[in-house]
Amino acid sequence: MLEARHRMDAPPTRPARRRPARIPSGGGATEPSPDAVLIRRTLAEIAPVADKVTSYFYALVFTGQPEVRGMFPAAMDVQRDRLLKALLTASEHIDDPDVLVPYLRRLGAGHRKYGTMAGHYPLVGEALIGALARYAQLTWGPEAQAAWVRAYTTISQIMIDAAAEDEMKAPAWWHAEVVSHDLRTPDIAVITVRPDQPYAFLAGQYTSLETSWWPRVWRHYSFASAPRTDGLLSFHVKAVPAGWVSNALVRHARPGDVIRLGPPAGSMVVDHSTDNGMLCLGGGTGIAPIKALIEDVAEHGERRPVEVFFGARSDSDLYDKDTLLGLQRTHPWLSVRPVVGADGLAGQLPQAVGTHGLWSSYDAFISGPAAMIRSGVDALKRIGIPGERIRHDAVEELAGVAG
């Protein structure tokens, strides 16, 4: 899946080097920490004026260090949305290191592709504090500022450390040449690329892509196959209205063009230590990582039952149906059920799952538009699948953005 799987990337931030504050464990906590209470009050106050906060924040960043402007896209609208959602994510998970730390480590490593360096963090931290102080006048004060400084110091230090560790083992990005461009429908293309260096990933994961048509604009797309011996990578791309990267890839990309890839990410992967059945829901181009999971199970020689529901609004949108049915003929443990309807993604697909069997012992995997993931998670819980066995690269993973 491509344009449908968006994830949050907050702008690069970094404080002055100081002892990081400890993030309290959220495992058994019933009350938020004092810092979390202060941070959430600030966020509640600035929410109605989010656009003004983010505009002022960037004005402070670019005024203080004009050379960093080149690290950002020419059009800043999407980036501004990401900053706000980054703040909301930090407030929601500030007391939960089990969620926050892995997320921040991925974010810190991923920001290498933007050219983020240690020296950028203090400036951005000062700009963030300055913007909050200006627009959170009712809740701001010495205690609130101290809470934000402690949280920001901790958050950015996790990102700094993760970037430093990642630098020792992987490049900031990979160049990849387009080797094939298969237009399956007027709006959907299967694009295969050859990275210039070895690229290790797991079936079910995703990466970020940047094209020459929109420099510094990155979008997230899932790998459409398990790792291949020839090293090639495939993606399913749907051109969405006003989708800069998706339209460039579907309408303009051709063999010989070169794109850039960020590092792999995502946790929607197969647990090969169990033999649980797998229930997979793929909506639209969300079927891409599901196909990769099927290939992964086959390559491991497993014979666990794998049940796939492939949803689309019309039969013509089931663009990869023949491939999936071919896999079904090859593997007797695989069952594929196309689901078509006007609300086939958010409505009929989850409903169809509930009418086809008892799934409480299965591991579930969901990939597709945000509305489908939300309704699918609810439907799977209603039919008895525990939440910890429902896997998806969250509805925009922690907090995501469209684009």
N, C-alpha and C positions, 0 to 999 in steps of 0.2 A: 504494500500500500504506500501511496506517496503523499499527495497533497492532503489526504484525509488524516494523516497521522502527524499532528503538530505537537511540538513540545516546547516548554518554556526555556528561553535563554535570556537571563537577565544581563544587562550591560556590565562590562568589566568593572569590578569594584575592589578596592583594597585599602586597608587602613595603615596608619603608621605601625611599625613593628612594636608590639607590646605583648605581654603575657596574655594568651587567650583566656577568655572566661570559660568556665566549665559549663557545658550544656547538661542540665539535669536529666536523668533518665525518666522517660515517660511511661515505663512499663507498669508501675503500680501507682503512679501519682493520680490523685483524684482532684487536686486543686492546681491551677496554673501557678507558675513561679511568679514572684513579684515583677521581674523584668518582663515576662510575657504579658502580664496585665497592663503594664505601662505601654508596651509596644502596641498592643491591640487597641488601646484607647486612642493612641496617635493615629493608627490606621483608620479607625472608625471616623475620626474627625476629618481626615483628608480625603476620604472616599468621594464625597460629593464634588471635590475640586481636583480630582486626579489629573486631569489634563494640565491644569495650571502648575501643579506640583512637578510633573515630569518635564514640562517645558522649562521651568525655572532651573530644575536640576541639570538639564543638558546645557542650558545657558552658562551655568557656573562651571561645568566641566570644560566646555569649549573655550570659555574665556580664560580659565586658569591654565589650560594647556592646549592651544589651538591645533597643534600637530596631531592630536588624537582624533580630530574630526574625520580624517581619512580612513579610520578604522570602521566607520559606521556607514550604512547605506545612504545614498543620496536622499531617499525619501525615508523619513524617520517615524512614520505613523506606527508601523508594526513594532519597531523597537520600543517606542514609548509604551505601548500596551504590555510588552514583555516586562518592562521594569515594574509597573504596577503589580502585575501578577507575581513577580518575584517577591515583592514586599508582602503580599498577602500570603504567599507560601511560607515565608520565613515566620510570619506571625502565627500561622496555623500550626507549624511543626517545631517551634522554637524549643519546646519541652520534650521533643521526641527524637533523640539522636538516632534511633534505629531507622527512622525514615529520613531525617534531615541530612545526616552525615553521608550516606551513600549517594544521595541526590547531589549534594554539594561537591563531592569528589568527581562525579561524572561531569558536573558543570565546569569545575575548575580545569579538568583535562580537556574538555571540549572547547573551552575558550582559547586554547592555544592557537586554533585555526584563525582566530580574529587578529592575532598578533599581540594579545594581551601579555604584558610583562609586569614584574613585581612593582616597578616604579609607578604604574598607573593607579594602583589601589589607594594610596593615601589621598590623592587628589579627588578620586571619585567618592571616597568616604566623606571627605570634607564637604563636597557638593551635596551629598545625600543629607547630611546633618543640616546644612544650610537651608535646603529646600523644606525639610520637615519643620525646622524652627520658624520659617516664614509663614507656613500655611496651617500649622497645628497650634495656633496661639492659645487656645483654651486648655489644651492638655500638655503643652510643652513647659518644661522647667528643668532645673538641674537634675532631678531624679530621672525624668524621662530621657534627657540627653545622655546621662550616664548609662541607662539601660540600653539605648540604641548603640552607643559606642562599644559597650561590652558585646552585644550581639553581633554587630558588624565586624568587630575584631575577630571573634571566633569564626564567623561564617567565612570571612575572606582568608583567614589563615588556613582553614581546611582546603579551600580552593587553591591557594598558593602551593601548599604541600602536595596536593594531588597533581598539579601541573608539573611540579619539579620531578615527581616520581615518573610521570608519564613521559617526560622528555628523555628519560634514560632508556626507554624501550620502544618508542614509536615516534614517527614524524608528526608534525603538527597537522599535516594533511597529505593526501595522495593525489597525484594527477592520474586521470583515467581517460583513456581514449574510447570513444563510442565505436563499437565494432558492428552493431546491428541495431536497426530501428524498425520495429514491426508494428504498424498501425493496425490494431485489432478492431477498433470502431473509430468513427470520426473524432472521438475525444479521448481515446485510450491507446497508449502505445506501450509496448514491451521493449525496454531499452537495455542492451547488454554492453558492458564496458570492460576494458582491460586495464587494471591498475598498473602503475609504473613500478611498484614495489609489492612484495607479498602483503596480503591483506587478510588478517585472521579475524573471523567472526563466528557466531553461532547461529544456527537456523532459528528463525523467529525474531532476530534482532533487527535493528534499523541503523541507518547512518544519516548524515546530512550532506546535501549536495549544493554546490555553487556553480553557476554557469557564467560564461563570458558575457552573456547578454545582460546580466544583472549582477555586477561585481558587488561582493560583500553581503549579498542577500542569500542566506542559507535556508533550505527547507529539508524536513525530515522525510525519509522514504525507507520502506522495509525491503530487505533482501527477498527476492522472489524464488530463491532456491537455497538448498543447503550448500555448504562450501563445495566447490568443484575442483577436480584434479587439475583442470586447465587454468584455474585462478580467475576465471571470468565471473562477473557479478551482473545480476539482472534485477531490474526494477519495473514495476507496473505503475505507469503515470497516467492520471486522469487530468485533463485540462479543465480547471474550474474557473468560473467567472472571476476576472481580475486576479487570477493566480499568476504571478510574474514568472516564477520558476517552472510551474507545471506547463504553462502555455509555451514557454521557450523550449522545453524538452519535447513536447508533443508536436508543436507546429514547425520548429526550426532546426532542432538537432538532427544531425546526419552522421553516418560513419565518417570517422576522421576528426570529428570535433573532440575537444578535450574539456572535461569538467574537473572539478576538484571534489574530493571526498573527505569528510571529517572522520573521526574514529567511530567504531561501532559502539552501540549502546543498546540497552533494553534487557528486560528480564523475562520476556514471554518465551521461554525456552523449555525443552523437554527435560524432565527429570528421569534420567535413564537408570536411576537406582530403584525405581518402582516399576511394576507392570500394570499400573492402573489404566483403565480405559481412558481414551481422550475424546472429549466432546468439543468440536471446533466450530465456531460461528464466524463466517467471513462475509462482510457486506461490501459490495463494490470491489474496488481495488484492495480492500482489506483481505481478500482471498490470497494475496501474494505471500505473506508470511505463513499462512496456513499451509499452502503448498510446500513451502520450505520445511515445515514441521513434518509433513507426511514423508518427504524424502529423507529426513533425518531418521525417523523411525525405521524406514526401510533399510537404510544404510547400516543401522545398528543390528539388523537381523531380528528385530523384535516382531512378535505377532500379537501384540495387544490390540484390542478393538479400537479403531479410530472412526468416529462418526463425524462427518462434515456436513454442515448446512451452509449453502452458498446462496446469499440473498441479493436480489437486484429488483429494480423497479419495473423492468421489462425483460423479455427473453433475450433481446439483442444485447442487453447489458451483462448477460452471463458470458462474457467474452472469453473466459478460460474454462468453460464447461467441458469442452472436448478433452482438454489435457487432464482434467480431474477424473473424468469418466474413464480415460485410458489408464490412469493410475489404479482406479477401482478394478478394472479387468485384470490388472497385473497382480494386485495384492488382495487376497480374499478377506483379509482382516479390515479392509477399508470400505466404508459405505459413504456415498456422496448423494446428498439430496438438494437439488436446486429449489429455491423458494422465490416465487415471483409475485409481486403485488404492488399496488400504488404506494403502500407504506411498507414495502417488503423489507426495508432495512430496520427501521425503528419499531415497527409494529408486528408484521406477519412473521418475520424471522424468529424472534424470541417465542412467539405464540406457537409456531410449528414445532419447535424443540420440545415444548411441554406435552405435545400430543403424540410423540413418537417413542416414548419409552421411559424407563426409570433410570435416572442418571446420578443418583446420590453417591455412587462409588467411583464416579469418573472425575478426572481432572478436566477443567474447562478452560478453553482458550478463545478469546474474543478479539476480533480486529475489524475496524471499520470506522464509519463516521461517529462522532462523539455521541449523538443521540442514540445510535444503535448500541453503543457500548453501555450507556446508562441503562437503557431498557433491558438489554441482555443480561446485565449483572443482576438486576432486580428479578427478572424472570428465572434465572438459574438458582437464585437463593430461594425463591418460592417453591421450586421443585426439589429442594433438598440438598443442593450442592453447597458445602460450607464456603464462606467467603475466602478463606485462606487457600482454597483449591481452585479459585477462579482467577485466571491470569490474563492480564492485558496490559499494554503499555498505556497506562491510565488515560482517562479522558484528558488528554493533553499532558500526561505524566506530571503529577503534582499540580501544575497549573500550566495550561498550554495556550497557544495562540493559533488563530487561523491565518493563513496567508499563502 
